[in-house]
Amino acid sequence: MKLSSAVLLLLTFIFLFTATLLAQNVIIVVVDGSRYSETFGAGNKYIPHLYNDLKPLGTLYSNCRINHPKGYTVTCPGHAAVETGTWQPIDNNGNERPTKPTIFEYIRKEDGIAKSKCYVVSGKKKLNILTYSTYKGYGSEYGAKWVGDDNKDDGQTYNKVISVMKNYKPKILVINFAQVDNAGHDGNWNDYISAIKGVDNYIYKIWKQVENGDWGYTSKNTTMFITNDHGRHDDSHGGFENHGDGCDGCTHIMLLALGRGITPDKTINNRTWQIDIAPTVGELLSFDLPVQSGNSLLSSIESTIPGKNNSNPGLNPSTNKYIEDIFPFWQITVTTKFFPRQSLFIFYPFPLSVS
């Protein structure tokens, strides 16, 4: 039976609309070297935007930890643990890449997305090691792009982030804000606190761009994680100037998740780990991580991602109210050259109920 041109046009429109609607993105923001006691441990004193504006939108994991000595409380190993879902006892000088695959390599190998859809933006040059691992079968062929410098200036890093989001629209974006750590090592408490207040503002501005729907990102298709690579010594172990051991100040890190798939206004006090972030990204973006050691955080929250704890498969509840009540649909997962691993919704071309 031949389909009329009108029906073909309708089906094409539905496919393109659905592919755009279901675009899924993850932004991981790593605040380099802030102690929990100066972030969520202090309420809104130093992070008014994160605490007052973003925390109600997401889930705060108040007991997220680095499992020292398996996990090192320094920059390169901490970032590598976030990206790989494994503890990474690598050097901190930037000469050693992660030894297990990164989230970039997993998704690019499995789904075939372009390199330009995976980005690291950092204020430390040595973090260009995060673009790919040395693990056999993965590596540079499936790596990400890096943009950054060694200025440790969060304002400059923020400008680079906005440029990358605007021009390349990455599906996975990892950001390192390095100024807090730099100020801590300088030993000036006022500069350290000022840097925390500054990055609080930059993170908030990035999320507002998402909420505004800029460059294809929306709060319906984007999940943001805000965390640390490490903390700093607590006052009983030398104070805020340095870090690197297993004290509570070094191992207790912040973790706030918000956006697509995340339950709003929730706090989870159970212990979670830095290495749980990568498998959570895999579940959100529907790719496997066969060489990871963490556990998806979505099992501990009432997830709103497609097909998880929803009566209807597919879109999250806020999108369902616009579509599901009007058009019934079936969901199938397809892989094509142009839309790798996309969920395709087949609609009946007539409404059943409109309230």
N, C-alpha and C positions, 0 to 999 in steps of 0.2 A: 504494500500500500504506500503510495507516494504521499509525503508530507507537503502541505501547502507552504508557500514562502512565508506566510504570516506565522505559522507554527514554528518553522525553523528559526525565524527571527526571534520569536518569543523564547525558544529554548536556548538560543545563543545568549540573549540578554540575561536569562536566569543563571546560566553557567558563569558568565563573567561577573555578574552581580554577587553571586555566592562566593566565587573565588576571592573577590575583593573583600567581602564582608568577613570571610574566615581567615584572612591574613593574620598570622600569629607571630608576635614578636616578643623578645625578652631583652631587657636592659638590666645589666648587673653593675651596680655602682659600688666600688670598693673605696671606702674612706681609709686612707693609709694611716694606721697607727693611732687611732683615738681610743682611749680607754672607755669601757662601758660606764664607768663612774662619771664621765663627763658627757655622755650621750643620754641614752634612755634611763640610765641609773640616776640621773639628776633631774628627771622630769623634763619640763620645758625650759629650764634655766638657760641652757646654752644652745638648744636645738628647737626653737619655738615652731618652726615650720614642720619639721619631722614629727614632733610630738603633738602639736595642736591641729595641724592641717592634714598630714599624711597618715599618721597612726590610725585615726578613725576610719580611714578608707581601706585598711588592710589588716594583716595578721602580724603581730609582734611575737617573735620567738625570744622570750626574755632570758633563756638559759642556753644560748648557743655557745659552743665551746670548741677549742682546738685541743685535740687529744695529745698533749705533750707527754713524752718525747717523740711519739710517732709523727706528730705534726710539729713543725718548727714555727716559732712565733717571730718570724722575720718576713720580709717583703716577698721575695720570689717564691719560696715554698708556700706561703699563705695564698698568694694569687693562684699558683698552680693547683693547690688543693681545691679551691673554688671552681676552677675550670675542669678538672679531671674527675672529681669525686673520689680521689684517693689521696692519702697523705704522701707528701712529696719531700723527702729529705735531700733536696738539691742545694747546691751552693747559692748563696745570696748575692753573688757578684755579677750575675747576668750572663755567665759563660756556660750555663748548663740549662738545657731545655727540660720541660716536663718529661718524665719517663713513661707516662701513660697517656692515652689519647685525650685530647681536649674536646669540649662540646662542639667546637668548630669542625674538627675532623670527623666526629661521629655523624653530624647532620649532613656534611658535604658528601661523605662517602655513601651514606644511605639514601639521601634524597637528591643529590646532584645539584644543589643550589650553587649559585655563582660565588666566587671568592669575595666579590664586592658586597655580599650580603652578610659577611661576618667581619667584625671590626674590633680591634683593641685601640683605645685612645688613652694615653697615659702621660703623666707628668714626670715619669722616670724612664729614661732611655733603656735601662736594662730590662724593662718589662716587654721589650719586643720579643723576648723568648716565649711569650704566651701564645704566639700565633700558631704554633704546632709543636708536636712532641717528637720524640725519637722512637716511638713504639713501632715495631715492625708491622707493615701493612697499612700504616697511616702516614704521618709526616707531612712534608711541605706540599705535596700534591693536593692535600685536603685542608691546607692551612687558611688562616685569616689574614687580613690586611692590618697593618699597624700605622697609626699616626701618633706622633708625640714628640717630646723633647726631654731635656733633663733640667728644666727650669724650676720644677716643683712649685709652679704658680697656678693655683686653681682657676683664676680668672682666664688665663691663657688656655688651660685645658678645657674649660667650659666652652670657650669660643670654638675650639676644634671639634668638640662634641656636636655642637649645633650645626657646624658646617658639614660634618659627616652625615648626620641625620637628614639634613636638607638635601644634600647632593647624592647620597648613596642609599639612604633608607635601609640600613642593615636589619636583618632579621634577628641577629644576635649581636648585641653591642656590649662590650665590657669596658668599663671606665675606671681608671685609677686617678683619684684626687690625692696628690702627694704632699700638699702644703702642711697639713696637720703634723705628719711625721717629721717633716723638716723642722718645723717650729719646735716640736718636742725635743729633738736632738740639740737644738740651739740652747735649750735650757731656760727659755724665757716663757714663764707661765702666761703672761698677758698675750703674747703672740700666739701661743698654743691655743688658748681659749678663743682668740680672735679668728684663728684659722677654722676652728670648729664652727663658729657662728657663720663664717663665710661660706663654708661648704654646705651647711644647712640651707642657705639661700640658693646656692647653685642647683642643688638637687631638687628643691622645690620648683625652681624655674623650669628645669627639664620636664618634670611631671606636668606642669601647667601647659607646656607645649603639647604633650601627649593628650591631655584633657581637651585642649582646643582643637584637636584633630589635625594638627600641622603635619604635613608631609606623609600622610597616610597612617600615622600612629593615632590610636584612640585608646581610651581606657577600657574599651570592649575587646580590643585585639592585642593589647600590650600588657605584659607583666613586668614589674620592676622589683628587683631585689636590692636592698641597701644593707651593706655589711662591711666588715673589716678584714684585712689580711692578718692582722694581729692587734693586740692591745699594747699596753705599756706597763712597766713595773708598777705595782701598787706601792703605797707609801711604806709598807713594811719590808719591801724588797728593793729599795733604792730610789723610788719616786719616778716621776713621769719622763725624765730625760732619756731613758733607754728602755730596752725590751730584749726578749730573747730566751727567757727561761719559762718554767712551768707555773709561775705564781698566778694567782687569780686575776691580777691586773692584765697580765699578758695573754691569758687563755680565754677570758670571758669577752666575747665579741658581740656586737649588735647584729640583729637580723630582722629586718622588716620587709615583708612582701606585700605588694598591692597591685591591683589591676585585674586583668583577666584571670579567672580561675581561683581567685583568692577571696576568702570570706572576710568581709569588712568588720571592723571594730571588735577584733578578737585578740586575746593574749594567750599564748601557750607557754606554760611554765615548765613543762617537761623538758628534759635535756635533749637538745639537738646538736648536730655537729656541722662544722664548716663544710665537710665533704657531702652533706645532704643537699647542697644547692644544685650541683650538676645533675643528679638523677631527677630532681624536680623539674629542671629545664627540659630534660629528655621527655618526661611525661607530658609537660605542657605542649611541647612541639612535636610529640609523637615520633621520637626516634629512640633507638636502643643504645645503651651504654654497657657493652658486654664486659668491660674491664674496670668497673667502678666498685667501690666499697661502701658507699653511702646508701641512704634510703630516701625515697621521695617524701618530701614534707606534705604532699597532698593527702597522704593516708591519715594525717593527724588533724585535717581540717575538713569542713564541709565544702568540698570543692564545687565550683561552678563552671568547670571546664566542660566542653561538650561530652555528653554521655556519662558524666559522673554525678550520681545522686540527683539526676533530673528525671522527671517522668517521661519526657520526650527526648530522644537522642538528638544530638546536634548542637544547637546554639545555647548560650547561657541564658538564664531567665530574663534578663533585661532585654535581650534581643528577641526571645520567644514572644514577648507580649506584642511585638510589632508584626511578627510573621506567623508564628505557629497557630494563633487563633484564627487567622484568615485562610492560610493555605496549609493543608496537611502535606506531609512529605515523607519520603523514605531517604535514608542516608546510606551511601556506599562510599568506600574509599578507593580512589583511583590514582594511578601514577601515570603521568604523561610527561612529555618533554618540556612542556611549558608550565605545567602545574604539578610539580613532584609532590606525591603523597598528599593530595588535597582531598578534603571531604566534599563530595558532590551530593547536592540535595535534589531529588527528583520531585517536582511539585505537580499536583493535579492542577490543571489550568482553570479551575473555577473555585470560588470560595464556598466553604461549608458553613461557617458562622462568623458573623461580625457583630461584636458587642458595642 
